[in-house]
């Protein structure tokens, strides 16, 4: 069983960029019909503190802190270690591509096709729930919970309620 591991939160974690990684950054394997795929995932985030809401009203203790996504990297590879698809958002860093995007792995590309491995295909924000949904519905990963769709939709709705963009 895998778990999310957060980078150490030292001192006052408000305003600092932190990272949470699935399985400490090691790929997690999933059976699919006739093969296996592997998932790597990490999310950068900050914790913000607020005293007032958007209307200027004081907020209660339960709403005082908010976690905001500052980037993510999700990658699905095949059993032969070939990247199939990846979703990235890295607004800070060495790349000049700051918008959410996906990469189609070379194993999934046609040499004569329009798409190339290095292309950055603009996407909306991709949540981990969206990645898991694709793994189950598109690639045949068997869900551990039969009501996975309800769980993923509930988690996505919570994310959508609190997101500040996209």
Helices and strands as residue ranges (DSSP letters): E 4-6, E 17-22, G 23-25, E 28-32, E 35-49, G 61-63, E 65-78, E 83-89, E 101-104, G 106-108, E 121-122, H 128-137, H 148-162
